[in-house]
Amino acid sequence: MSVGRIMPMGRLKAKELSPAERVKGFIPYVEDYTLDQAVYEASRCLWCHDPPCVTKCPAGIMIPEFLFALASRDLRTAAKILRESNVFAGVCGYVCPVEKLCESACVRKDLDEPVAISMLQRFIYLYEKENGFIAFEKAPATGKKVAVIGAGPAGLAAAYELAKRGHDVTVFDYMEEPGGLLLYGILPYKYDWSVPLTEIEYVRGYGVKIVTGRKIDSLDVLFKEGYQAVFIASGLTKPRKLNVPGEDLEGVFYALDFLAHVAKALRGTGSLPDFKGKRVAVIGGGDTAVDSALTALRLGAERVYIIYRRSLEEMPAVPAGRKQAREEGIEFILLAAPTRIIGENGKVKAIECIRMKLGAPDASGRRRPEPIPGSEFTLDVDVVLVAIGQVPDEEFLSKLGVAIEKGLIKVDEKMQTSREGVFAGGDVVNGGDTVVRAVSDGLKAAQAIDEYLKGR
């Protein structure tokens, strides 16, 4: 029987650690597929003529071709198909919200369940890691120099693609290590840090120079140093605040700063926060809120609440994250919003919230939460983690001399800013999105920069 006619039924469930085992530490809790398991799961693909999964993938990975190669046990070809579309294919296999992207569009879901695309990406990444990463031909040197600001997924993806095209690329980042959120925002219960580190080294292998510990405050300096184009991928570095009384109390943390602090401690810099026996309230409903709650548990918190102003249906966090949080004992308090943080001797003692109801849809298309007068209630907590989003560093952006719109860098369809030779992408342009969207932005910008440098 040919591969194309195999029609196995039923998605293969990956083995997981029990919730009680998970919360003991920061280790990946989902077991990877074996070769036979991966071949079986890949063979569930229907290999659609006009595959909707590809349309839903921001990186445009040719998913049916990838799955066909894997089902045929041609692992090298499967790796090549992934890697040529997404330089961070391994990372995305572990952190991509596939339930909202490729797997949500999988036609197979009408028969039983979507193909486990992310699990198969992980399998191929591990194959590459063991057998050598795919190497693509690098173009002859052009003599053109490009500076990239920000060593997150958008900046590194752009740098990789520009280096492949023969340009001399240097990436600048103010952090101690490159990777951005790949290292400082995603903790190792989602993936072992060797995943981003090996893919960052893969980028370096194309001649990309990465300078850490240097904050760029002026584009003029870069142009004076001989760079002929600049790509800004600085991300969102400032927390969005609650703007409620008590936000300055000891025990209030902003989510990404909190996750970065934990990441640095796990990597040997500083110490872990001590949450043993503490009650923690996490404000927000996105993936970062869920990650903060899961992290608080692993730091020994006695009780963790996620407080979200809308219902579960409107909650932006992926279903898998919400499921994991519930399994591990995190309590969801829905249709509620904080009104003030109550302190005692300068420290958090409690949080006051108000019940909400859903009104008419807002600009996002979701029903607007509205407070219910007189419905205030109080929770005794020791720690408040604020996870309601990030915003760009306005002071930094103001020094770059590029047009800003609604607090973000304004770009055209070629990702070029209002300033000649300056391009931008990733969260600092789109306001915060997925890793795969950042990679897509970086690759798109690299093509535009390449055309600009060649005078086209």
C-alpha positions in Angstrom: 0.0 0.0 0.0 1.4 3.4 -0.9 1.9 6.1 1.7 -0.8 8.3 0.0 -3.5 5.7 0.7 -2.8 5.1 4.4 -5.8 6.4 6.4 -5.1 5.6 10.1 -7.7 7.0 12.5 -7.1 8.6 15.8 -4.6 11.2 16.9 -1.6 9.8 18.8 -1.6 11.3 22.3 1.9 12.1 23.6 2.7 10.9 27.0 2.8 13.5 29.8 4.0 13.8 33.3 1.3 13.9 35.9 0.3 17.3 37.2 1.9 16.4 40.6 5.2 15.6 38.9 5.1 18.7 36.7 4.9 21.3 39.4 8.0 19.9 41.2 10.4 21.7 38.7 11.0 23.4 35.4 11.3 20.4 33.1 9.5 19.6 29.9 6.4 17.5 30.7 5.4 16.2 27.3 7.3 13.2 25.9 8.4 13.4 22.3 7.4 10.9 19.6 9.4 7.9 18.6 10.1 7.4 14.8 7.3 4.9 14.4 4.9 7.2 16.3 5.9 10.1 14.1 5.4 8.1 10.9 2.0 7.0 12.1 0.9 10.5 13.0 2.2 12.1 9.8 0.4 9.4 7.7 -2.9 10.8 9.1 -2.5 13.8 6.8 -5.1 13.9 3.9 -2.6 15.8 1.7 -5.2 18.3 0.6 -4.9 19.8 -2.9 -5.4 23.3 -1.5 -4.2 22.8 2.1 -5.8 25.3 4.6 -3.1 24.5 7.1 -0.5 26.2 4.9 -2.7 29.3 4.6 -3.0 29.5 8.5 0.8 29.2 9.0 2.4 32.6 9.2 5.7 31.1 8.0 4.0 29.5 5.0 5.5 26.0 5.7 4.4 23.5 3.1 3.0 21.3 5.7 1.5 18.4 3.5 4.9 18.0 1.8 6.7 18.0 5.1 4.2 15.4 6.5 4.5 13.2 3.3 8.3 13.1 3.6 8.0 12.2 7.2 5.4 9.5 6.6 7.8 8.1 3.9 10.6 8.1 6.5 12.6 10.6 4.4 13.5 12.6 7.5 16.2 14.8 5.7 13.7 16.0 3.2 11.2 16.7 5.9 13.8 18.7 7.8 14.7 20.7 4.7 11.0 21.6 4.0 10.7 22.9 7.6 14.0 24.7 7.8 13.7 26.6 4.4 10.5 28.3 5.6 11.3 28.8 9.3 14.7 29.1 10.7 13.2 28.6 14.2 11.2 25.5 13.2 12.3 23.7 16.4 11.3 26.5 18.7 7.9 26.8 17.0 7.3 23.1 17.3 7.3 23.6 21.1 5.7 27.1 21.5 3.6 27.8 18.4 -0.2 28.2 19.2 -1.1 25.6 16.6 -4.6 25.3 18.0 -5.2 28.8 16.6 -3.1 28.3 13.5 -2.3 25.3 11.3 -4.0 22.6 13.4 -7.1 24.7 13.7 -7.5 24.5 9.9 -6.6 20.8 9.5 -9.3 19.1 7.4 -8.6 16.0 9.4 -10.6 17.5 12.4 -13.8 16.8 10.5 -13.0 13.0 10.7 -11.6 12.8 14.2 -8.8 15.2 15.3 -6.2 17.4 13.6 -2.8 16.0 12.8 -0.3 16.8 15.6 1.8 19.1 13.4 3.7 20.7 16.3 4.7 17.3 17.8 6.0 16.3 14.3 8.0 19.5 14.1 9.6 18.7 17.4 10.5 15.2 16.2 12.2 16.6 13.1 14.1 19.2 15.1 15.4 16.5 17.4 16.4 14.5 14.3 18.3 17.5 13.0 20.0 18.1 16.3 21.3 14.5 16.4 22.2 14.2 12.7 23.2 17.7 11.7 21.2 20.7 10.7 20.2 21.3 7.1 22.7 23.6 5.4 21.6 25.9 2.6 23.9 27.5 0.1 25.2 31.0 1.0 25.4 33.7 -1.7 28.7 35.4 -2.5 29.6 38.4 -0.3 27.9 41.6 -1.5 30.0 44.0 0.5 26.9 45.5 2.0 26.5 45.9 5.8 23.3 45.6 7.7 22.6 46.3 11.4 19.8 44.6 13.2 18.5 46.0 16.5 17.1 43.2 18.7 18.2 39.6 19.0 14.7 38.1 19.3 13.1 35.8 16.7 12.3 38.6 14.2 15.8 40.1 14.4 17.6 36.8 14.2 15.4 35.5 11.4 16.1 38.7 9.3 19.8 38.4 10.1 19.9 34.8 9.0 18.2 35.5 5.7 20.3 38.5 4.9 23.5 36.6 5.7 22.4 33.8 3.4 22.0 36.4 0.7 25.6 37.4 1.1 25.3 40.5 3.3 27.5 41.4 6.3 25.1 41.4 9.3 25.5 42.4 12.9 22.8 42.0 15.5 22.8 44.3 18.5 21.0 43.5 21.8 21.1 45.1 25.2 20.6 41.7 27.0 23.5 39.5 28.1 22.5 36.7 25.7 20.7 36.7 22.4 17.3 35.2 22.0 14.9 37.7 23.5 11.7 36.0 24.7 13.0 32.7 23.4 15.3 32.6 26.5 13.9 35.2 28.8 10.2 34.7 28.3 9.8 31.0 27.8 10.7 28.8 30.7 12.1 25.2 30.4 8.9 23.4 31.3 7.8 24.2 27.7 11.2 23.3 26.1 14.7 22.6 27.0 16.7 25.8 26.4 19.0 23.8 24.1 16.2 24.2 21.5 16.6 28.0 21.0 20.3 27.9 21.7 21.1 25.4 19.0 19.0 27.4 16.5 20.7 30.6 17.5 24.0 28.9 16.8 22.6 27.8 13.5 22.0 31.5 12.6 25.6 32.3 13.7 26.8 29.6 11.4 25.9 31.8 8.4 28.3 34.4 9.6 25.9 36.6 11.6 27.7 38.6 14.3 25.8 39.1 17.5 26.8 41.9 19.9 25.1 41.6 23.3 25.1 44.2 26.1 25.0 47.1 23.8 21.9 49.3 23.6 21.5 51.3 20.4 20.1 54.8 21.0 20.8 56.4 17.7 20.6 55.1 14.1 23.0 57.9 13.1 25.7 56.1 14.9 25.1 52.9 12.9 25.1 54.7 9.6 28.4 56.4 10.6 29.8 53.0 11.3 29.2 52.0 7.7 25.9 50.2 7.9 23.8 50.8 4.8 20.5 49.5 6.2 19.0 48.9 9.6 16.3 46.5 10.7 14.5 47.4 14.0 13.2 44.4 15.9 13.4 45.7 19.5 10.1 44.2 20.7 7.9 45.4 23.5 10.0 46.1 26.5 7.8 48.0 28.9 4.9 46.5 30.9 1.3 47.8 30.5 0.2 48.9 33.9 -3.1 48.3 35.7 -3.3 51.9 36.9 -5.0 51.0 40.2 -4.2 52.1 43.7 -1.5 49.9 45.4 0.3 49.0 42.2 3.6 50.2 43.7 3.4 47.9 46.8 6.1 45.3 47.5 4.9 42.0 46.0 3.6 43.4 42.7 5.5 42.2 39.7 5.1 42.6 35.9 4.8 39.3 34.1 7.6 39.5 31.6 10.0 41.0 34.1 9.1 38.3 36.5 9.6 35.5 33.9 12.9 37.1 32.8 14.1 37.2 36.4 13.2 33.5 36.9 14.9 32.6 33.6 18.1 34.4 34.6 18.1 32.6 38.0 17.6 29.2 36.3 20.5 30.1 34.0 22.8 30.9 37.0 22.3 34.6 37.4 20.6 35.7 40.7 18.3 33.7 42.9 14.7 32.4 42.4 11.9 34.3 44.0 10.6 32.4 47.1 6.8 31.9 46.7 6.6 29.0 49.2 3.2 29.1 51.0 2.2 32.3 49.2 -1.1 33.1 47.6 -0.7 34.6 44.1 -3.1 36.5 41.9 -2.3 36.7 38.2 -4.1 39.5 36.3 -4.7 38.8 32.6 -6.0 36.1 30.2 -3.2 35.6 27.7 -0.5 33.0 27.4 1.9 35.1 29.5 -0.7 35.2 32.3 -0.9 31.4 32.2 2.9 31.0 32.0 3.2 33.3 35.0 0.7 31.3 37.0 2.4 28.0 36.1 5.7 29.5 37.1 4.4 30.7 40.5 3.3 27.1 41.2 6.8 25.8 40.5 8.2 28.4 42.9 6.1 26.9 45.6 3.0 29.0 45.7 0.2 27.5 47.9 -2.6 28.9 45.8 -2.7 30.6 42.4 -5.6 32.6 40.9 -5.9 33.8 37.3 -8.2 36.8 37.3 -9.6 37.7 33.9 -12.2 40.3 33.0 -14.0 38.3 30.3 -15.3 34.8 30.1 -13.4 31.6 29.2 -14.7 31.8 25.6 -13.0 35.2 25.1 -9.8 34.2 26.9 -6.8 34.6 24.4 -4.6 32.0 26.0 -4.4 28.8 24.0 -6.7 25.9 25.2 -3.7 23.6 25.9 -2.3 26.2 28.4 -5.6 26.7 30.1 -6.0 22.9 30.4 -2.6 22.5 31.9 -3.3 25.3 34.4 -6.5 23.7 35.5 -4.9 20.2 35.8 -2.2 21.7 38.0 -4.7 23.3 40.3 -4.7 27.0 39.2 -8.1 28.6 40.0 -9.7 30.8 37.3 -11.8 33.8 38.5 -13.6 35.0 35.4 -15.6 38.1 34.6 -13.7 40.0 37.2 -11.2 42.9 37.2 -9.0 44.4 39.9 -9.9 47.8 41.4 -7.2 48.2 43.9 -4.3 46.3 45.6 -4.5 46.4 49.4 -1.3 46.7 51.4 -0.1 46.4 55.0 3.3 47.7 56.0 4.1 48.4 52.4 3.5 44.8 51.2 0.6 43.2 49.3 -2.1 41.9 51.6 -5.1 41.5 49.4 -6.6 42.5 46.0 -10.0 44.0 45.5 -11.9 43.1 42.3 -15.3 43.9 40.8 -17.5 41.5 38.9 -18.0 42.2 35.2 -20.6 41.5 32.6 -20.2 41.3 28.8 -21.7 44.1 26.8 -21.5 45.0 23.1 -18.5 43.9 21.0 -15.5 46.3 21.1 -12.9 47.0 18.3 -11.4 43.6 18.7 -14.8 41.9 18.0 -15.0 40.6 21.6 -17.8 41.6 23.9 -16.7 44.6 26.0 -16.5 43.9 29.8 -18.5 46.2 31.9 -18.3 46.5 35.7 -21.4 45.6 37.8 -21.8 48.3 40.5 -21.7 47.1 44.1 -20.2 43.7 43.2 -16.8 44.3 44.7 -15.0 41.4 46.5 -11.6 40.8 48.1 -9.1 38.0 47.8 -6.3 37.6 50.4 -3.0 37.4 48.4 0.7 37.9 49.0 1.8 38.4 45.4 0.2 40.1 42.3 1.6 39.3 38.9 0.4 41.8 36.2 0.1 40.2 32.8 -2.0 42.5 30.7 0.5 43.1 27.9 3.6 45.0 26.9 4.2 48.3 25.1 7.2 49.7 23.3 9.8 51.8 25.0 8.6 55.2 23.8 11.7 57.1 24.9 13.8 54.7 22.8 11.6 54.9 19.7 11.6 58.7 19.9 15.4 58.7 19.4 15.2 56.7 16.2 13.7 59.4 14.0 11.0 57.1 12.5 7.2 57.7 12.3 5.2 56.3 15.1 1.5 55.4 14.9 -0.5 54.3 18.0 2.8 53.8 19.9 4.2 51.4 17.3 6.7 51.9 14.5 4.8 52.6 11.2 5.9 50.7 8.2 4.8 50.2 4.6 4.0 47.0 2.8 7.8 46.5 2.4 8.3 46.9 6.1 10.2 50.1 5.5 9.8 52.9 8.0 9.5 56.6 7.2 13.3 56.8 7.3 15.4 55.9 4.3 17.1 52.5 4.7 15.4 51.7 8.0 13.0 48.8 8.2 11.1 47.3 11.2 9.2 44.2 12.2 8.0 41.9 14.9 6.2 43.1 18.1 7.4 46.7 17.8 5.3 46.9 14.6 2.4 44.5 15.2 1.9 45.2 18.9 2.7 41.7 20.1 2.1 38.4 18.3 3.5 34.8 18.1 7.1 33.7 17.6 6.2 32.4 14.1 4.7 35.8 13.2 8.0 37.4 14.3 10.0 35.0 12.2 7.7 35.7 9.2 8.2 39.5 9.7 12.0 39.0 9.8 12.1 37.0 6.6 9.8 39.4 4.8 11.9 42.4 5.9 15.1 40.6 4.9 13.8 40.2 1.3 12.8 43.9 1.2 16.2 45.0 2.6 18.0 42.8 0.1 16.1 44.5 -2.7 16.8 47.9 -1.3 20.6 47.2 -1.1 20.6 45.9 -4.6 18.8 49.1 -5.8 15.6 47.4 -6.9 
